[in-house]
Amino acid sequence: MGQKEFNNSGDNRAFSFSTLKLYNDSFLVGVPVVIAVAIMQYFWDKNIENLILLGVLLAALFFFRATRNNKAVITHQVCFHQVFVLAAVIVATTWFINYGGTRELAYLLFIGSGATYLYIEQKTTLSYFIAYHIFLYVLSLYHPSIKLHYIVYSIIFSSAAIFVSRWLNQLLVNSHALQISEKKFKALFEQGSSAVILLKKNKEDKFEIFETNERCETVFGISKRGLIEQRFENFCGDDEESKTLLCKKIRDLKNHDKFIYTGEFKRKNNEKFIAETTFVSVELNNENIIQVFINDITEKRLSETKISESVQSFRNIVDNSPISIFIFTENQLVYKNSKAELIFNQYLDSSKKDLFEIFPKNQQFLLNELIGEEPSPHGAYTEITLGANEKGKKFSISLVHVIYNGISSRLLMLMDISLQNESNIQKIRAEIAEEANKNLSEEISKHKETQYDLAENTSKLNALFESSSSLFILTIDRDLNIASFNSSFKNMMGLYLGVEVEVGDDFLNTFPIEEAAYGKLIKRFKRALRGESVEIISHFPTNDGEIWVESFISPIKVEGEEIKEIAFIAHNITEKVENERKILDSEENNRATVSAIPDMLFKVNKEGYFTDFRLNDDGGAVLKEFAFTTDLLGMHILRVFKNVRQGEIFLQNIQKALRTGQVHTQNFIIPFIIGRTTKRMIFENRYSRVNSNEVIVITRDVTDKVEFETQLIESVKEKEILLKEVHHRVKNNLQVISSILNLQSSYVEDEKTLEIINESQNRIRSMSYIHESLYQTKDFSSIDFHDYITNLVQNLVHSYQLFTGKTKLNLDIDKVQLVLDQAIPCGLILNELVSNSLKYAYPEEIGGEIQIEIKEKEGKINIRVEDFGVGLPEGFKIEDSDSLGLGLVDTLVDQIDGELILKTGNGTKYLIIFEKQDL
């Protein structure tokens, strides 16, 4: 097997099987035909050779039929075929040797050379090809009837048979590969985990489905027949804009291009689900086919959302925990919640990050002990004191091992237990007092039989027990005189009313009681004397203002006797009443504030139901324009809004606020028809999360604000255009003046006058460049001094008709922005200084160099103009010069509050320094 295509024995068997298949497929037809031909041959000319050849063919048919399942025959079927061919060649050769006729020669050449057509087992075929033609050549030496050209014809025929057979076998290889590829594609298409849809364009240039796999029925809930010839966009769940954009992207796909899209799709009964979809374009029969692979990721998205909400909830719990939480990774502080931030700044060293450096040195041993206990499954716990002695507090400190950002870390929790310790102490004291009272009560019961005459006094003691300094306790007899009182009552009367209370005083005359309340109070006392308990809330004026008192009047009962006294127990509730009043005032203020502001307030839960709302009269009127009802409590958003799309956007922003915890802003427009015109109102919604379940939405009318901003922008644009036009006209006017001077110069013959006119033209041109630059820019507050000066000096050289080859300009100018009030004087200054250098520095047309440097350093502008020409006389001063140009320079430097420095050695150097004005 020499062919590379058939190195694999499996492939060889598969394609060699075609020889065996040929014999088996032709068996039922071939056997009767061969037998019929043999009978006809026998009765026609009784040619034994033909009958033998037909017998060999018949034997081959029966042999391959009988051994069609034999592995050896299947593997080497070509060799077995060649055996039968050799038998036929032997018969033809014997026939030719015995008879030597033309017919016998034709049989010999045809049978022998034709046996090479099965070019599958290369070595077998080529070996036979060579051996057979060598055999013919040897045979031609002994039988002159076999001409040499007969052998050539046989070689040509055999070679052609080899090439044709090779071509046919290649077709079989390709056909088999195509069948395998088709089976693989069908297996992937039908048994893949993705729903696969094939799309093609219809006559309306829309994509319709022409093939699906079985997975599509599960994903869409529609049978394959129901999906075929449906338009693909019918199953997209997004809005029309998204559908149009998706179809455009599909339509733009070229051969083998692909893109991935994640969005909503629709199942049966319009149930929506989220899918990750891959679109691939393939060319099939000169037609563009789109393969669509759809994977339902709805549950995955829901799981991701739940995980995100769970993480956010846990983060909120930790961030807002009343316990101070620190996390250390490799003993370095990496996280602290808001409560920990307070402890960190107040009691710890906030400049450090190391676990052993932020705590006081005297507490280091506790940290070491705590870390030593850390391997315990329950973590480590101890108590620690932080702060100075007077302000120090007791904290419980716990240490557990956690994983933070994928790294093993320590979580340290601090909790203030000072109040808890104090509460425990008070609790112990109360328990001791309670136990003492219990023991006292038992002791009194034991002495009842022997000390009956003290029963009345014992009852008074129990009623007047002074266990609290905030209780005012006294007893009143049947004549409403004070029989006894505790120290708290006496102190209260002296502090608030300035009254010294004595036993026997008339209770009703002790307090400033109004006439209307006098009778009611007596009635309550009488009810108490009859055995009832009465509660009274009263108020009266005192030296420190009005106070409120809550009183409990109870009868003092002695077994077997009538009620002689009543107990009066009261406590001050002024602070409580004032707090309640403040709360009511606050609620009223809030209600009044909400009613006064023009905004509409809504509270909505994450399911989209209104849980509360606040509207004033104007808000209610506006709400009617875009909502079905103003009674929103318990209503769902999608049932309230007239515009369903607006309701969906409203709900999406609520979900976004709940998810991100940030304030989101959304604008929407409501059209109103007034007469024949349509007016629009613009509203702004602000969404702010209250908790993990609710969002506050504030709706505000911003129509006037938007309209004002629009008008303001238009006004600014108009003013910019006007200012641009002003600069343009100023520039044109300066150019007109320059042109007039240019015309005037043509009538002037005096060179001095002509020079003055030219200098005036240069100064006008310097100012004109400023306005030309401002006309071309969008910012009128400043000018790009680099471009302005570069343009100015280059035109100045041109105006003096100097060539750059004679006088060289070296420019080193920073990108500086100057205000107009500084740019114009600086331009005129440079115009004068450069003009002087061009005219006087290099006389008699001697070449030279002029350097101009402009730098900005620390808010100051440095301008340096330097030449290396003949220079100025020694001791020259600008202020003493009678030159108009230098005098103008001196004046302009003063105008910009600058400093002028002149150096005359080895040429002339001017240095001007001034403060840059803010833009």
ZAMARGU-4260 file (C-alpha; in steps of 0.2 Angstrom, whole numbers, plus 5000, padded with zeros to 4 digits):
<rodrens>
0) 5000/5000/5000 | 5011/5014/4994 | 4998/5028/4992 | 4999/5041/5005 | 4980/5043/5005
5) 4978/5025/5010 | 4991/5023/5024 | 4977/5020/5036 | 4971/5002/5035 | 4954/5007/5041
10) 4952/5019/5026 | 4959/5006/5014 | 4946/4993/5020 | 4932/5005/5018 | 4937/5009/5000
15) 4943/4992/4995 | 4926/4986/5000 | 4920/4994/4984 | 4927/4980/4973 | 4918/4967/4984
20) 4903/4978/4983 | 4904/4978/4964 | 4904/4959/4963 | 4890/4958/4976 | 4879/4971/4968
25) 4881/4963/4951 | 4878/4945/4957 | 4860/4944/4954 | 4861/4952/4937 | 4878/4946/4932
30) 4876/4927/4935 | 4861/4925/4923 | 4869/4936/4910 | 4885/4927/4910 | 4876/4910/4910
35) 4865/4916/4895 | 4880/4922/4886 | 4889/4906/4889 | 4875/4896/4882 | 4874/4907/4867
40) 4892/4905/4864 | 4891/4887/4865 | 4878/4885/4852 | 4885/4899/4841 | 4903/4894/4838
45) 4907/4882/4852 | 4923/4893/4857 | 4930/4884/4872 | 4942/4899/4876 | 4927/4911/4878
50) 4918/4898/4888 | 4933/4897/4900 | 4934/4916/4902 | 4915/4917/4906 | 4918/4902/4918
55) 4932/4912/4927 | 4920/4927/4928 | 4906/4916/4935 | 4918/4909/4947 | 4924/4926/4953
60) 4905/4931/4956 | 4901/4916/4966 | 4918/4917/4976 | 4915/4935/4982 | 4897/4931/4985
65) 4901/4917/4996 | 4915/4926/5006 | 4907/4943/5007 | 4909/4943/5026 | 4926/4935/5027
70) 4939/4947/5035 | 4954/4941/5025 | 4944/4943/5009 | 4938/4960/5014 | 4955/4966/5018
75) 4964/4958/5003 | 4950/4958/4990 | 4960/4967/4977 | 4973/4953/4978 | 4959/4940/4976
80) 4952/4949/4961 | 4969/4949/4953 | 4970/4930/4955 | 4955/4929/4944 | 4962/4941/4932
85) 4978/4931/4931 | 4968/4916/4927 | 4960/4925/4913 | 4977/4931/4906 | 4984/4913/4907
90) 4969/4908/4897 | 4971/4922/4884 | 4990/4919/4883 | 4987/4900/4880 | 4974/4904/4867
95) 4985/4916/4858 | 5000/4904/4858 | 4990/4890/4851 | 4981/4900/4838 | 4989/4917/4835
100) 4975/4926/4827 | 4969/4944/4828 | 4955/4940/4840 | 4966/4930/4852 | 4979/4945/4852
105) 4965/4957/4856 | 4959/4946/4870 | 4977/4945/4877 | 4981/4964/4876 | 4963/4969/4883
110) 4963/4957/4897 | 4981/4959/4902 | 4982/4978/4902 | 4964/4981/4908 | 4968/4972/4924
115) 4978/4988/4930 | 4962/4998/4933 | 4960/4995/4951 | 4973/5007/4958 | 4970/5004/4976
120) 4984/4993/4982 | 4998/5002/4973 | 5012/4989/4975 | 5001/4975/4968 | 4995/4985/4953
125) 5012/4992/4948 | 5020/4975/4951 | 5007/4967/4940 | 5009/4981/4927 | 5028/4979/4926
130) 5028/4960/4926 | 5014/4959/4913 | 5023/4970/4900 | 5040/4961/4903 | 5030/4945/4900
135) 5023/4952/4884 | 5040/4958/4878 | 5048/4941/4881 | 5033/4933/4872 | 5036/4944/4857
140) 5054/4938/4856 | 5047/4920/4852 | 5031/4925/4843 | 5033/4938/4830 | 5014/4940/4829
145) 5016/4951/4845 | 5022/4967/4837 | 5032/4980/4847 | 5019/4993/4844 | 5006/4981/4852
150) 5016/4982/4868 | 5017/5001/4867 | 4998/5001/4864 | 4996/4990/4880 | 5007/5001/4890
155) 4997/5017/4885 | 4980/5008/4888 | 4986/5002/4905 | 4993/5019/4910 | 4977/5027/4905
160) 4968/5014/4916 | 4979/5018/4930 | 4976/5037/4930 | 4957/5034/4927 | 4957/5022/4942
165) 4967/5034/4953 | 4954/5048/4949 | 4939/5037/4953 | 4947/5031/4969 | 4950/5049/4974
170) 4932/5053/4971 | 4928/5039/4982 | 4939/5046/4996 | 4931/5063/4994 | 4914/5055/4994
175) 4918/5045/5010 | 4925/5061/5019 | 4910/5071/5014 | 4898/5057/5021 | 4908/5057/5037
180) 4908/5076/5038 | 4889/5076/5035 | 4887/5063/5049 | 4897/5073/5061 | 4888/5089/5057
185) 4871/5080/5059 | 4877/5073/5076 | 4882/5090/5082 | 4867/5098/5075 | 4854/5086/5082
190) 4863/5081/5099 | 4872/5097/5104 | 4867/5106/5120 | 4863/5122/5111 | 4847/5126/5101
195) 4852/5127/5083 | 4843/5137/5070 | 4847/5140/5051 | 4841/5156/5043 | 4840/5162/5026
200) 4833/5178/5018 | 4815/5177/5010 | 4808/5188/4997 | 4805/5202/5009 | 4823/5203/5014
205) 4818/5196/5031 | 4827/5181/5039 | 4816/5166/5041 | 4819/5149/5049 | 4821/5134/5037
210) 4829/5121/5048 | 4831/5118/5067 | 4837/5104/5079 | 4827/5095/5092 | 4834/5106/5106
215) 4824/5121/5099 | 4807/5112/5104 | 4813/5112/5122 | 4820/5130/5122 | 4805/5138/5113
220) 4791/5126/5117 | 4786/5125/5099 | 4787/5110/5087 | 4799/5110/5073 | 4785/5111/5061
225) 4779/5127/5070 | 4796/5135/5069 | 4799/5132/5050 | 4796/5147/5039 | 4793/5158/5054
230) 4802/5175/5054 | 4816/5175/5066 | 4813/5192/5073 | 4796/5186/5079 | 4805/5176/5093
235) 4816/5191/5099 | 4809/5198/5115 | 4817/5216/5115 | 4810/5232/5108 | 4808/5236/5090
240) 4824/5247/5090 | 4834/5232/5097 | 4826/5220/5084 | 4830/5232/5070 | 4848/5234/5076
245) 4850/5215/5078 | 4843/5211/5060 | 4855/5224/5053 | 4870/5215/5061 | 4865/5198/5055
250) 4862/5206/5037 | 4880/5213/5038 | 4888/5196/5041 | 4900/5190/5028 | 4906/5172/5025
255) 4913/5164/5041 | 4910/5180/5051 | 4902/5178/5068 | 4896/5189/5083 | 4889/5185/5100
260) 4873/5193/5106 | 4865/5192/5123 | 4846/5197/5125 | 4828/5192/5127 | 4819/5179/5117
265) 4801/5173/5118 | 4794/5156/5120 | 4777/5150/5117 | 4763/5161/5125 | 4776/5176/5124
270) 4785/5170/5139 | 4802/5178/5139 | 4819/5171/5143 | 4837/5177/5142 | 4849/5168/5130
275) 4867/5170/5124 | 4866/5168/5105 | 4880/5166/5092 | 4877/5170/5074 | 4889/5162/5061
280) 4888/5166/5042 | 4892/5152/5030 | 4891/5150/5011 | 4881/5135/5005 | 4876/5133/4986
285) 4880/5151/4983 | 4868/5156/4996 | 4871/5165/5012 | 4865/5154/5027 | 4865/5160/5045
290) 4868/5147/5059 | 4861/5153/5076 | 4867/5144/5092 | 4855/5148/5106 | 4859/5144/5125
295) 4846/5148/5138 | 4855/5158/5152 | 4840/5164/5162 | 4843/5153/5177 | 4861/5158/5176
300) 4857/5177/5176 | 4845/5174/5191 | 4858/5165/5201 | 4871/5179/5197 | 4858/5192/5202
305) 4854/5183/5219 | 4872/5180/5223 | 4876/5199/5219 | 4861/5204/5230 | 4867/5192/5244
310) 4885/5199/5243 | 4878/5217/5244 | 4866/5213/5258 | 4881/5205/5268 | 4892/5220/5264
315) 4878/5232/5270 | 4876/5222/5286 | 4895/5222/5289 | 4897/5241/5285 | 4883/5246/5296
320) 4886/5234/5310 | 4886/5241/5328 | 4902/5231/5331 | 4919/5238/5325 | 4926/5226/5312
325) 4944/5226/5307 | 4952/5214/5294 | 4971/5211/5293 | 4980/5202/5279 | 4998/5197/5284
330) 4995/5209/5300 | 4992/5224/5289 | 4975/5233/5290 | 4965/5230/5274 | 4947/5234/5279
335) 4937/5243/5293 | 4919/5247/5294 | 4911/5264/5299 | 4910/5259/5317 | 4928/5253/5317
340) 4933/5270/5308 | 4927/5279/5324 | 4936/5268/5336 | 4952/5268/5325 | 4953/5287/5325
345) 4948/5289/5343 | 4957/5276/5353 | 4970/5268/5341 | 4985/5274/5332 | 4977/5279/5315
350) 4994/5283/5307 | 4999/5265/5307 | 4993/5249/5298 | 5001/5235/5307 | 4991/5225/5319
355) 5004/5226/5333 | 5007/5245/5330 | 4990/5252/5330 | 4986/5246/5348 | 4994/5253/5364
360) 5010/5245/5369 | 5003/5241/5386 | 4990/5230/5377 | 5002/5220/5366 | 5002/5205/5378
365) 4983/5203/5376 | 4985/5202/5357 | 4999/5189/5358 | 4988/5179/5369 | 4973/5181/5358
370) 4983/5175/5342 | 4989/5160/5352 | 4971/5155/5355 | 4966/5158/5336 | 4967/5140/5330
375) 4952/5136/5341 | 4937/5132/5330 | 4927/5145/5340 | 4940/5159/5338 | 4949/5169/5352
380) 4941/5181/5364 | 4947/5193/5378 | 4943/5210/5385 | 4954/5226/5383 | 4954/5243/5390
385) 4957/5258/5377 | 4959/5276/5381 | 4965/5287/5395 | 4960/5283/5413 | 4946/5296/5414
390) 4939/5292/5396 | 4944/5274/5395 | 4932/5261/5390 | 4931/5243/5391 | 4930/5233/5375
395) 4927/5214/5371 | 4939/5209/5357 | 4937/5193/5346 | 4949/5186/5333 | 4944/5173/5320
400) 4952/5167/5304 | 4943/5172/5287 | 4947/5172/5269 | 4947/5190/5262 | 4950/5193/5243
405) 4956/5175/5242 | 4970/5177/5255 | 4970/5170/5273 | 4967/5185/5285 | 4962/5189/5303
410) 4945/5197/5307 | 4946/5207/5323 | 4930/5213/5332 | 4929/5226/5345 | 4913/5229/5355
415) 4910/5243/5368 | 4905/5233/5384 | 4906/5248/5397 | 4888/5251/5397 | 4884/5232/5397
420) 4896/5231/5413 | 4887/5245/5421 | 4870/5238/5417 | 4876/5221/5425 | 4881/5230/5441
425) 4864/5239/5442 | 4855/5223/5439 | 4865/5215/5453 | 4860/5229/5464 | 4842/5228/5459
430) 4842/5209/5463 | 4850/5212/5480 | 4836/5226/5484 | 4823/5214/5478 | 4830/5200/5489
435) 4830/5212/5503 | 4812/5217/5500 | 4807/5199/5499 | 4816/5195/5516 | 4808/5210/5524
440) 4791/5205/5518 | 4793/5188/5525 | 4800/5195/5542 | 4784/5207/5543 | 4772/5192/5540
445) 4780/5182/5554 | 4777/5196/5566 | 4759/5200/5560 | 4751/5189/5574 | 4761/5198/5588
450) 4762/5215/5581 | 4744/5218/5574 | 4744/5236/5581 | 4758/5240/5569 | 4749/5234/5553
455) 4743/5251/5549 | 4761/5258/5550 | 4768/5243/5540 | 4755/5247/5526 | 4761/5265/5526
460) 4779/5259/5525 | 4776/5248/5510 | 4766/5262/5501 | 4779/5276/5505 | 4794/5265/5501
465) 4807/5277/5494 | 4816/5266/5482 | 4817/5279/5468 | 4821/5298/5468 | 4810/5301/5453
470) 4794/5296/5462 | 4784/5309/5472 | 4775/5298/5486 | 4763/5305/5499 | 4747/5299/5508
475) 4731/5309/5511 | 4718/5306/5524 | 4699/5306/5522 | 4699/5325/5525 | 4711/5327/5510
480) 4725/5333/5522 | 4743/5327/5519 | 4747/5313/5531 | 4764/5308/5526 | 4776/5311/5511
485) 4794/5306/5505 | 4809/5317/5503 | 4807/5317/5484 | 4790/5326/5486 | 4797/5338/5498
490) 4811/5343/5487 | 4800/5344/5472 | 4788/5356/5481 | 4802/5367/5487 | 4811/5367/5470
495) 4797/5370/5458 | 4784/5379/5469 | 4794/5386/5483 | 4783/5378/5496 | 4788/5370/5513
500) 4776/5355/5515 | 4771/5350/5532 | 4761/5335/5538 | 4742/5340/5540 | 4743/5353/5526
505) 4728/5354/5515 | 4733/5345/5499 | 4721/5355/5488 | 4728/5372/5494 | 4746/5366/5491
510) 4745/5366/5472 | 4739/5379/5460 | 4724/5370/5454 | 4712/5378/5441 | 4694/5380/5446
515) 4688/5369/5431 | 4700/5355/5438 | 4696/5357/5456 | 4679/5347/5456 | 4686/5333/5445
520) 4701/5331/5457 | 4689/5329/5472 | 4679/5316/5463 | 4694/5306/5459 | 4699/5307/5478
525) 4682/5301/5483 | 4683/5286/5471 | 4700/5281/5478 | 4692/5282/5496 | 4679/5270/5490
530) 4692/5258/5485 | 4696/5262/5467 | 4713/5266/5459 | 4713/5282/5448 | 4726/5289/5436
535) 4728/5307/5433 | 4739/5317/5420 | 4740/5335/5425 | 4750/5351/5422 | 4753/5367/5432
540) 4765/5382/5432 | 4781/5382/5442 | 4796/5393/5445 | 4805/5384/5431 | 4790/5384/5419
545) 4775/5373/5416 | 4778/5354/5421 | 4767/5339/5418 | 4764/5325/5431 | 4757/5308/5429
550) 4749/5303/5446 | 4742/5286/5452 | 4729/5287/5467 | 4727/5270/5476 | 4717/5266/5493
555) 4727/5260/5508 | 4718/5245/5514 | 4719/5237/5531 | 4710/5221/5533 | 4695/5222/5544
560) 4694/5242/5543 | 4687/5255/5532 | 4699/5265/5520 | 4706/5279/5530 | 4720/5285/5519
565) 4725/5285/5501 | 4742/5284/5493 | 4747/5297/5480 | 4761/5292/5469 | 4767/5304/5455
570) 4782/5307/5443 | 4787/5321/5431 | 4783/5317/5413 | 4787/5335/5406 | 4801/5329/5396
575) 4791/5315/5388 | 4776/5327/5384 | 4788/5339/5376 | 4796/5325/5366 | 4779/5319/5360
580) 4775/5337/5356 | 4791/5339/5346 | 4787/5323/5337 | 4770/5330/5332 | 4777/5347/5327
585) 4790/5338/5317 | 4777/5327/5308 | 4767/5343/5305 | 4782/5352/5299 | 4787/5338/5287
590) 4769/5336/5281 | 4768/5355/5278 | 4785/5355/5269 | 4780/5340/5258 | 4764/5350/5254
595) 4774/5366/5250 | 4787/5359/5239 | 4783/5357/5221 | 4790/5339/5220 | 4780/5323/5220
600) 4787/5309/5231 | 4784/5291/5229 | 4790/5276/5239 | 4791/5260/5228 | 4796/5242/5233
605) 4807/5231/5222 | 4792/5222/5215 | 4785/5238/5208 | 4771/5242/5221 | 4768/5259/5228
610) 4770/5258/5247 | 4768/5277/5251 | 4767/5294/5241 | 4766/5312/5245 | 4757/5325/5233
615) 4752/5343/5234 | 4737/5350/5224 | 4748/5354/5209 | 4757/5337/5209 | 4740/5328/5210
620) 4734/5338/5194 | 4750/5334/5185 | 4749/5316/5190 | 4732/5314/5181 | 4740/5318/5165
625) 4752/5303/5164 | 4743/5291/5177 | 4726/5282/5177 | 4724/5287/5196 | 4730/5297/5210
630) 4726/5284/5223 | 4743/5275/5221 | 4745/5265/5238 | 4746/5246/5234 | 4745/5249/5215
635) 4758/5242/5203 | 4768/5254/5192 | 4763/5245/5175 | 4745/5248/5180 | 4747/5266/5185
640) 4756/5274/5170 | 4746/5277/5154 | 4762/5275/5144 | 4767/5257/5147 | 4784/5260/5140
645) 4787/5274/5153 | 4781/5263/5167 | 4794/5250/5161 | 4808/5263/5161 | 4802/5268/5179
650) 4803/5250/5185 | 4820/5247/5177 | 4827/5263/5186 | 4820/5257/5203 | 4829/5240/5200
655) 4845/5249/5195 | 4844/5260/5211 | 4842/5244/5222 | 4856/5235/5213 | 4869/5249/5213
660) 4864/5259/5229 | 4867/5275/5220 | 4856/5289/5215 | 4850/5288/5197 | 4842/5302/5187
665) 4830/5300/5172 | 4820/5313/5162 | 4804/5311/5153 | 4792/5322/5143 | 4773/5323/5144
670) 4765/5332/5129 | 4750/5343/5132 | 4738/5349/5118 | 4733/5367/5121 | 4722/5374/5107
675) 4731/5370/5091 | 4748/5369/5098 | 4757/5355/5108 | 4766/5360/5123 | 4778/5348/5132
680) 4782/5347/5150 | 4799/5339/5156 | 4800/5330/5172 | 4815/5324/5181 | 4815/5308/5192
685) 4828/5304/5205 | 4829/5287/5212 | 4837/5284/5229 | 4838/5267/5238 | 4830/5267/5256
690) 4834/5249/5260 | 4836/5233/5251 | 4818/5233/5247 | 4812/5251/5244 | 4816/5266/5234
695) 4811/5284/5236 | 4807/5293/5219 | 4806/5312/5218 | 4798/5318/5203 | 4801/5337/5199
700) 4795/5348/5185 | 4811/5355/5176 | 4802/5362/5161 | 4806/5380/5165 | 4824/5375/5169
705) 4827/5366/5153 | 4818/5380/5143 | 4829/5393/5151 | 4845/5383/5148 | 4840/5381/5130
710) 4837/5400/5128 | 4853/5403/5137 | 4863/5392/5126 | 4855/5400/5110 | 4859/5418/5118
715) 4877/5413/5121 | 4878/5407/5103 | 4871/5423/5096 | 4883/5433/5107 | 4898/5422/5101
720) 4893/5425/5083 | 4891/5444/5086 | 4908/5445/5095 | 4916/5436/5081 | 4908/5448/5068
725) 4915/5462/5079 | 4933/5456/5078 | 4931/5452/5060 | 4925/5470/5056 | 4939/5477/5067
730) 4951/5467/5058 | 4944/5473/5041 | 4944/5491/5047 | 4962/5490/5052 | 4966/5482/5035
735) 4957/5496/5026 | 4968/5509/5036 | 4984/5499/5032 | 4978/5499/5013 | 4975/5518/5014
740) 4992/5521/5021 | 4999/5509/5007 | 4991/5520/4994 | 4996/5536/5003 | 5014/5529/5002
745) 5014/5529/4983 | 5012/5548/4984 | 5026/5551/4996 | 5044/5554/4990 | 5052/5558/5006
750) 5061/5542/5013 | 5058/5547/5031 | 5040/5550/5029 | 5039/5534/5019 | 5048/5525/5033
755) 5035/5532/5046 | 5021/5526/5035 | 5028/5508/5034 | 5031/5507/5053 | 5013/5513/5055
760) 5007/5499/5044 | 5017/5486/5053 | 5009/5492/5070 | 4992/5492/5062 | 4995/5474/5055
765) 5001/5468/5072 | 4984/5473/5080 | 4975/5466/5065 | 4983/5449/5068 | 4976/5449/5085
770) 4958/5451/5079 | 4960/5439/5065 | 4966/5426/5077 | 4951/5429/5088 | 4939/5428/5073
775) 4945/5411/5069 | 4945/5404/5087 | 4930/5399/5098 | 4938/5406/5114 | 4937/5425/5115
780) 4945/5426/5132 | 4963/5423/5126 | 4974/5421/5111 | 4987/5408/5106 | 5002/5419/5108
785) 5014/5406/5099 | 5004/5406/5083 | 5002/5425/5084 | 5020/5430/5086 | 5026/5417/5073
790) 5014/5424/5060 | 5019/5442/5065 | 5038/5441/5064 | 5038/5431/5048 | 5026/5444/5040
795) 5037/5458/5047 | 5053/5451/5039 | 5043/5449/5023 | 5038/5468/5024 | 5056/5473/5025
800) 5060/5463/5010 | 5073/5452/5018 | 5077/5435/5013 | 5078/5421/5026 | 5095/5417/5019
805) 5102/5434/5024 | 5094/5436/5041 | 5090/5421/5051 | 5075/5420/5063 | 5077/5408/5078
810) 5060/5406/5087 | 5059/5398/5104 | 5041/5401/5109 | 5030/5391/5122 | 5012/5387/5119
815) 5006/5402/5130 | 4988/5409/5131 | 4987/5428/5134 | 4972/5439/5137 | 4968/5452/5124
820) 4974/5467/5136 | 4992/5459/5137 | 4993/5451/5119 | 4990/5468/5110 | 5004/5477/5119
825) 5016/5462/5118 | 5013/5461/5099 | 5017/5480/5097 | 5032/5478/5108 | 5039/5464/5098
830) 5035/5473/5082 | 5045/5488/5087 | 5060/5478/5093 | 5061/5466/5078 | 5059/5481/5066
835) 5074/5490/5075 | 5084/5474/5073 | 5080/5471/5055 | 5083/5490/5051 | 5099/5494/5061
840) 5107/5478/5068 | 5115/5472/5052 | 5119/5487/5040 | 5125/5486/5022 | 5115/5470/5019
845) 5126/5460/5030 | 5118/5443/5035 | 5114/5440/5053 | 5103/5432/5066 | 5088/5437/5077
850) 5083/5426/5092 | 5065/5428/5100 | 5061/5418/5115 | 5045/5418/5125 | 5043/5407/5141
855) 5031/5405/5155 | 5038/5402/5172 | 5029/5402/5188 | 5015/5413/5182 | 5027/5426/5174
860) 5030/5429/5155 | 5048/5431/5150 | 5051/5439/5132 | 5069/5440/5125 | 5073/5448/5109
865) 5092/5448/5104 | 5103/5451/5089 | 5121/5451/5087 | 5123/5466/5076 | 5132/5483/5079
870) 5122/5486/5095 | 5118/5502/5103 | 5130/5515/5110 | 5137/5512/5127 | 5126/5519/5141
875) 5111/5520/5130 | 5095/5523/5140 | 5077/5520/5132 | 5069/5534/5142 | 5082/5547/5136
880) 5080/5541/5118 | 5070/5552/5105 | 5065/5537/5095 | 5046/5535/5094 | 5047/5516/5093
885) 5058/5514/5108 | 5047/5527/5117 | 5032/5517/5112 | 5040/5501/5119 | 5044/5509/5136
890) 5026/5515/5137 | 5018/5498/5132 | 5030/5489/5145 | 5023/5501/5159 | 5005/5497/5152
895) 5007/5479/5156 | 5016/5482/5173 | 5032/5474/5166 | 5050/5476/5168 | 5062/5480/5154
900) 5080/5475/5154 | 5092/5481/5141 | 5110/5474/5137 | 5120/5482/5123 | 5136/5472/5124
905) 5140/5461/5108 | 5123/5466/5100 | 5107/5471/5108 | 5097/5461/5120 | 5080/5466/5127
910) 5072/5456/5141 | 5054/5460/5146 | 5046/5451/5162 | 5028/5453/5167 | 5014/5444/5178
915) 5002/5434/5167 | 4984/5439/5170 | 4972/5425/5174 | 4961/5419/5160
</rodrens>
